[in-house]
Structures are given as C-alpha cells and as structure tokens.
Amino acid sequence: MSTSNALPLRPLGSSGLQVTPICVGAAPLGDMPETFAYSVPEENALATVRAAFASPINFLDTAAIYGYGESERRIGLVIREMGGLPAGFVLATKGDRDPETNSFSGEQFKRSVEGSLQRLGVDHLQYVYIHDPEHTTYENVMGAGGALETLQSYQAQGVIGHIGISGGPIKMLMRYVETGIFSAVETHNRFTLINRSADPLLDLCAKMGVAVVNAAPYGSGILAKGPDAYARYAYQDAPPAIVERTRQLAAVCQQFGVPLIAAALQFSLRDPRVTSTVVGMTRPERVQQTIGLAALPIPDELWPRLDAVGFDTLDPEANRFQ
C-alpha cells in the first residue's frame, strides 16, 4: 500500500480538524487488565505510539481515566521524545469523572484537564470529549458550573480546541447530540457485526453534520481473535448467544476467504455515516496490519451473508443509566 494516499482525510464534524478513517485507540496502552484481560508492558506501549506517529494514521484517542492516567502518561513520553506532537496529527482525550468517587463536578473536570495537560506534556488539547456521562445526570453535565461549562471555559482560554461527547447508552448520546453543541460523538461496541444499536445515533449525526467516531469495531476483541481465543464482548465475558453468532460469522467469512477481523473492521469503515473508526492497538506491528486489513478486498456478496447471520439492535445498556 502507498502511504501517501492510503488513508484520505475526513472532516471531524464542524471542528475544522481533518482525521483519517482509522484512529489508534489507546485505552489498552494504559495497561488495564481488569478491562481487557491482558497487560501491556510500557515498552510495547511506547513502541506502538511511535509506530502510530510514523504511520499514515493521523488520529489517536485516549482518556484521562485509562489506566488512571497511564495511557496519557505513556503517550506523553513519546511526545516529549519527539519534541512535540507530529505536524498534522490529531490527539483526542477525554475529561473524566473521579475514578474513586465518580464525582462529575466542574472542579473534577478542571483536575482532569490539568492532569491531561501534565501527563501528555502539551499546553493545548486539540479535542476533548466529555466521557461516560451515563455516570451522572444530564443536568449535572449541562448545568451551571458543570462539566460542559468547565470545558468551555478552557476552550475560551485557548487551552482546549474542540469539545465532543463520548459514552455508552445510545438514547443518552442522542440527547446530547440534539443540543447542537458537540462537533463529534464517540460510541463504542454498538456498531459492529454483532450489535447495531447505534444506528439511530448515526442517522441523527448524519442529519446534523456531527462526526461519528466509532470505537471497538471488534467488540473489544472477540471479532478480532475469534470466540475460542477471546470470548469477551464489550469488556466482559460474552454470553453464549454472542459466542455462537461469532462462530457463524467466522464460518461465513471463511467461505469467502476473508478474515473475520477484516470484515469487522471494514463493516465500520464502509459506512458513510462513520467519520473514523477507533481500533485498540498494543503492539507496533498492529498499526500497519490494521491499515492492511482496511485495504483487503472484500466481495460485495459477503455483506448480505453476514447480515443474514443476525445482529442485536438493543442497546446492551438500554435499561441502565437512563
């Protein structure tokens, strides 16, 4: 693959930023075995960030809460090593609740932003999402002195460039998108070969000109490694129905000579409503491997066959946080 035009840039909503259709997800780089069921040594993480910065991908996604700041700290080590963020690269992070108390106050978001600046070693955050607002109320986020007002204050000072919303429950995310305040929304584990509950959100964003950043196209791993090697979906043990459906998806892909992981990635990449797809990477070779999977030819006939296997349309957290 040519690295010059392999990954064309797309507008990140109304932000004015241009991003590649693949985004490096840095959550596992924070060494979070309780979430991902494996550890990531620091040297692996640093090598992966270096590989990302050297690749055609120009978009990296992290958060203050990933590994209690470890993801940002490791990324910051490479940024300092390189003398700054590479030109044209877009680094997105997230303002987070207190991991110990779950506080979602404006004061907590000040601590979150200041911590991100310190760990990343930068004086400007290009893009900051309000992260996982399902852990508080809409009124707390949007009200006076809340998370949004705090981030907007930093934005007015030039410390933050743009603000988005990132979380789980789809109805909740749609309520935030409908305000017209956010230029991008990040959803995870809800637009995959297995679960498509984010469809209404994607339709809404397409109508409003809001960018969709679709994270976890592999369902946190089962669609990448297969159900026998990694029987987990959305960061928890996969129920038997999902394991069986993944086996069926893998069998269909095998009939077409297509790796399941490539189909899972391209399912997200091929949808015009999705601006960028976040793929977690923990080893440097995964960067180029992912670019290769994105370019792998897939017959058009495969997609209806995969649809016929079936998929969930119910938000896995429809009855929580609402």
N, C-alpha and C positions, 0 to 999 in steps of 0.2 A: 504493500500500500504506500502511496505517496503521502508524506506527512504534510505537504503544502496545502492540499485541498481535501483531505480525507474527512475532516470534521468542520463543516461550514458553521459560521457563527449565526446565532439567532438572537433577537432582542429579548431581554429579560423583562417582559411587560413594558411598562412606561418608564422604567428606571434609566434608560439610556445605555445600560450595560449590554454588552454582547457576549453570549456564552455558547460553548459547544454543546451539542446534544447529549454528550456524556459528561457526567460530573463525578469526580472521585469522592466517595463517601468516606469520611474519616472517623466515624464512630468507633469501628473496631480498632483503630490505631490508638485509642485511649486505653487499650488493654482492659476489656470489660468481660471477663469470663462468665460472670453471673448473667450477662445478657446473651452473649454469643456462644457460650460453652467452649471457648478456647481462649488462650492468651496470645498476645502479640508482643514479643520482645522489642525493646526500644530500637535496637539496630535495624530490625525488619521495618519498623515504622518509619524511621528516618530514611532508609533506602527507598521506601515506597513513595514518600513525599518528594524526594529528589527525582525519582523516575517520573512522577506526575508533572513536576515543574519542567522537565526536559521533553515532555511529550506534546503531541498536538492538542491534548485536552487543556482547556484554559479555566476550568471551573473546579473548585474544591469546596466541600461542605463539611463543617464541623459544628461544635456547640460547646458552650461553657460547661455543661453538665457531663459531657462524655468523659468517662474515667475521672470524674471530679476535677476536670481541668487538664488531665493528662494528654488528651488529644491535641488541645491547643498548645500546650507546652512543647510537645514534640514537633508540631508544625513550626512553632516559633524558633526552635533550634535551627531548623533548616533555613528559615527566612533570614535569620541573623548570619548564618554561614554563607549565604549567597549575597549578603549585603542589601537585602530587601526583597520584596515580592517581585517576581519577574514581570516585566512590562507586558501589559495586556492580560494579565491573569486576574481572575475574579475569585476572591476568597469570601465565602459567606459563613457567618457564625450565627449564634442564637443567644438571645437573652433568656436566662433561665431562672426558675424557682430555686429556693434554697434546698439542696438535696437532703438536708437533715430535718428541716421543719416544714418544707413545702410552702414556705412563705412566697407569695407572688406580689409583694408590695412594690411600690415605686422605689423605696430605699434598697430593696433586694436587687432590683434591676440596675440600679446605679452600681452596686457591688459587682454584679455580673459583667456589666460593660467594662468597668475599670479593670477587673480581673482579666478579661479577654485581651484588652489592650496590652497589659503587662505580659501575659503569657505568650502572646503572639509577637510581641516586640514591635508593634506598629503604633502610630499615632492617629490612624484613621481606619475605621471599619467600613468597608465598601457596602456590605449588605448584612443586615441583622434581622433575623426573624424573631417574633415572639413565639416562644417554644412551649408546646404542650399546654395550651390554655385550658384543656379539659380538667386540669388540676385546680382550677379556681372558677370564678364566675365571670360571665361576660361583663358585668358591671364593674368588677374589680380591675379588669384589663382596660376597659374603655373609659372609666370614670376619672374624675379629677385626682391627680396625684398617683395614678396607676401606671402600669407597665407602658402603655402606649404613650402617655404624656411624657414619661421619663425618656423614652427613646426619641421622641420628637424634640425634646429639649437638647439632647446630644446632637440631633440632626441639625438644629438651628445653629449650633456652635461649630458645625463642620466636622464633628468627630465621627458621626455616622452618615453614610451616604443615603441609603435607602432602607425601607422597613417592609418586611413581609410577615406572613403568619404561617406557622408550621405546627402540625398536630395530627391527631388521630381521627376522632369521630367526624364523619363527613357532614352531617347536618350542622354541627358546630362550626366547622370551617366555612361552610356556605354562608352562615350568618355574618361572619367576619368579612368575607369577600364582598358581600352585598353592600357593605358600607362604602366601598369605593376608595378606601384609604390605603389598601395594600397593593403593591405592584406585582407581587408574586405570592403564591401559596405552595407550600410543600406538604404533600401527602405521602403516606408510607404503607406498604403492604395491602393497599386497597385498589390497586390497578395492576393486576398480574394475570397470568394464565389461570390462576386458581380463584381469585376474588376480584370482582369488578364493581364493587360497591361505590367507587369514586366516580362512576360515570356521570351522575348529576352534577357533581362539582366541576368536572372537566367541561361539561356543556355550559355551565354558568360562566366559567372563566373565559371560554372562547367568545361568549357573547359580550363580556365586559372588558376584554383586552387585558386580562390578568394572566401572567405567566403561570404555568403549572410545572412544578419541579416534582417529578415522580420518583420517590425513593423506594428501595428494596424491591426491584423487579423480580428478584429470585425468592421473594417471600422470606427473606433473611437467611436463605441457604438451601432449602430443600429443592428448589428448581435449578440450582447450580450443581450441587453434589449428588443429587438423587435421593429418593426416600430411604434407601437402605443405608447409605453412608451418613445422612444427616436428616433425621426425621423430625425437623423443627420448622414451624411456620410462625412468623410474627413474634420471634424471640421466645417461643415456648414450645413444648412438645406438641407435635402435630397430632390432631385426632385421627383415628383410623380412616375416616372418610377422605381426608385430605391426602393421607399416605397412599391410599388406593387410587385416587384420582391422579396423583402424580405418576404413579406407575403406568397408568393408562396413557397419560400424555407422553411419557418417555417411550412407550411402545409405538405410538403413532409417529413420533419423531424418528425413531429408528427405521421405520418403514420407508421414510423419505431420505434417510441418510443424513439427517440433521441432528446435531447435538441438542438435547433439551435446553441446555444453558443458552445456546444461541437463539433459539425460539423465544425463550423467556425474555431475553434482552430486547430482541427486535420487536416483540409484541408491544413494548412501551415505545421504542424508538420510532416505529412506523405510524404511530397515531399523531395526526397533525395538531391535536389539542395539547400535546405534551411538549414543552419547550426543552427540558433537559431531564435526563434520567440518572439518578444517583446510584452508583454501584460501589458498594463497600469493597475496599482493596486492602490487603495486608502484606503483600509481597511485591517487590518491584516488577517482577515479570508479569504480574496481573494487569498492569497498565496497557502494555502492548497486546496482551492476549485479549483484553476486552475490546480494544479497537479492532482487532481481527475478527472477533465474534460479531461485531456490529456490521462488518462488511461481508460476512459469509453469505453466499447466495442461498436464498430460501424460496422454494417453489410457491407460487400463489395458492396452489391447491392444498398446501399444508394447513393454512389458517382455518378454513371451514371444518376440516377434520378435527383440529384441536378444539374448536368451539363446540363440536358435537359431543366431546367428552363431558362437557358441562362445567359450570363455574358458579361460585356464590355471588349473589347480588346483595346479600345482607351484610351491613357493616358489622364486623366482629365485635365492635363495642357499642352497638346501637342502643343498648339498654344501660350503658354506663355513662356517667358524667353528664347526662342530659337533664 
